Amino acid sequence: MPAAFSAELSGRRVVDSRGDLLGTVVDLFIDDVSGTVLGLLLELDDGLDPKLLPWSTFGEHLVIPTDEVASIDEEIHLNR
């Protein structure tokens, strides 16, 4: 993932490889020792059941590991 500030990613839409909206970024998971971004924390779009998705949850939010990110432009695009 190229360098970006968390404020630039917060609120950005996240779409899967088909272009379907999964949700919006609410925060980042960062390793407090190395400073490495580990994942994106998403607020899911209405009607999506996180149990049917291949990623884990943290509270009511979905966690997308950074290795799932294919590209970032106006939206964040995932590999799958």
Summary of the structure (lengths in Angstrom):
residues: 80
radius of gyration: 11.8
end to end distance: 16.0
largest distance: 36.0
contacts: 193
relative contact order: 0.27
helix: 12%
strand: 44%
